[in-house]
Amino acid sequence: MTELTDARPIVVGVDGSGASLAALRWAVTQVHRLGAPIVAVHARERTDRLRAAYAPTPAHRAPADEWPRPDRAWRAALTEAGVRVVADEGLPTAVLLRHADDALMLVVGRGAHGDGWLPGPGPVARDCVRKARCPVVTVPEPRAAARSVTAPVRS
């Protein structure tokens, strides 16, 4: 295999949605073609900013500790498969762009946004497409892709 990547990673935005899992599956298929490592990035917004000034705040936990419990097993499986998993704190677009700054490509899921039958990119994917310094691939959620095959009848 020809080394095309110079060890630049494929960065995948993951949030546990069907669209982000489809994006991760697509990225895994590219590993054999491109020889690039995969970095799965999960952005966590700080919830303490949403609290009133007088509300008690819980002790701060590291972003890696904030993954929902069902995702811990998924995260362990990814790590065993050789996918580097990163949980970072901040707004999703900013976190993804920061990690994709020197990436070969950024891969994000595309859910059922748009006019109802064509899945379009959501706000995070749109911002990534506009601002990323690397190519951005949007992968449709499997159910959204199935709905887009047949157009609705318009009168």
C-alpha positions in Angstrom: 0.0 0.0 0.0 1.3 3.5 -0.9 1.5 5.8 2.1 -0.5 8.8 1.2 -1.2 10.3 4.6 2.2 11.1 6.2 0.5 9.9 9.4 -2.2 12.6 9.1 -5.4 11.2 10.7 -8.9 10.8 9.6 -10.9 12.7 12.2 -14.4 11.6 12.8 -17.0 13.5 14.9 -18.9 11.1 17.1 -21.8 11.9 19.4 -23.5 8.5 19.6 -26.1 9.3 16.9 -26.8 6.9 14.0 -25.3 9.5 11.6 -22.1 9.7 13.6 -21.8 5.9 13.8 -22.3 5.7 10.0 -19.5 8.3 9.6 -17.3 6.2 11.8 -18.1 3.0 9.8 -17.3 4.9 6.5 -14.0 6.2 8.0 -13.0 2.6 8.9 -13.4 1.6 5.3 -10.9 4.3 4.3 -8.2 3.0 6.6 -7.3 0.2 4.2 -7.2 2.5 1.2 -5.4 5.4 2.7 -3.4 3.9 5.6 -4.5 6.7 7.9 -5.1 6.4 11.6 -8.6 7.3 12.8 -9.3 9.7 15.6 -12.8 9.6 16.9 -13.6 13.0 18.6 -16.4 13.5 21.0 -17.2 17.1 22.0 -18.7 17.8 25.4 -20.1 21.3 26.1 -19.5 22.4 29.7 -22.8 22.3 31.5 -21.8 24.6 34.3 -22.1 27.6 32.0 -25.8 26.8 31.8 -26.3 27.1 35.5 -27.5 30.2 37.4 -24.8 31.9 39.3 -26.4 30.9 42.6 -26.9 27.2 41.7 -24.6 24.7 43.3 -22.1 23.2 40.9 -20.8 19.6 41.0 -17.1 18.9 41.3 -15.4 19.2 37.9 -14.8 16.0 36.1 -12.4 15.4 33.3 -14.1 15.3 29.8 -13.1 11.7 29.3 -15.1 10.8 32.5 -18.3 12.5 31.1 -19.1 9.9 28.4 -22.5 8.4 29.0 -22.3 4.9 30.6 -23.4 3.0 27.4 -20.7 4.7 25.4 -17.9 3.5 27.7 -18.2 0.0 26.3 -18.3 1.4 22.8 -15.3 3.6 23.5 -13.4 0.5 24.8 -14.3 -1.4 21.6 -13.0 1.4 19.5 -9.8 1.6 21.4 -9.3 -2.2 21.0 -9.9 -1.7 17.2 -7.0 0.8 17.0 -9.2 3.9 16.9 -7.9 6.7 19.1 -10.8 8.2 21.1 -10.7 11.7 22.3 -13.3 13.4 24.5 -12.7 17.2 24.5 -14.6 20.1 26.1 -16.1 22.9 24.0 -18.6 23.6 21.3 -18.8 20.8 18.8 -17.7 22.7 15.7 -14.7 24.3 17.5 -13.6 21.0 19.0 -13.8 19.2 15.6 -12.0 21.9 13.7 -9.2 22.1 16.3 -8.6 18.3 16.1 -8.9 18.4 12.2 -6.5 21.2 11.8 -3.8 19.0 10.4 -6.0 16.0 9.4 -6.2 14.2 6.1 -10.0 14.7 6.3 -12.8 15.3 8.7 -15.8 13.0 8.6 -19.1 13.9 10.1 -22.6 12.4 10.1 -25.5 13.9 8.3 -28.9 13.3 9.9 -32.4 13.9 8.6 -32.1 17.7 8.3 -33.3 19.6 5.3 -36.7 19.7 3.5 -38.0 16.4 4.9 -36.9 13.9 2.3 -33.4 14.9 1.3 -31.0 14.6 4.3 -29.0 17.7 4.6 -26.1 18.6 6.9 -27.0 19.9 10.3 -25.5 23.1 11.8 -22.3 21.4 13.0 -21.6 19.7 9.7 -22.4 23.0 7.8 -20.0 24.9 9.9 -17.3 22.3 9.5 -17.7 22.3 5.7 -17.4 26.1 5.7 -14.4 26.5 8.1 -12.3 23.3 7.9 -8.8 23.5 6.5 -9.1 19.9 5.2 -11.6 18.1 3.1 -14.9 17.3 4.9 -17.0 14.2 4.2 -20.6 14.1 5.3 -22.1 10.6 5.7 -25.8 10.2 5.8 -27.5 8.3 8.5 -28.7 4.9 7.1 -32.4 5.6 7.6 -32.1 9.1 6.2 -30.4 7.7 3.1 -33.2 5.2 2.6 -35.8 7.9 2.8 -34.0 10.0 0.2 -34.2 7.3 -2.5 -37.8 8.0 -3.3 -38.9 11.6 -3.7 -42.3 12.6 -2.3 -45.1 13.2 -4.7 -45.8 17.0 -4.8 -49.1 18.3 -6.1 
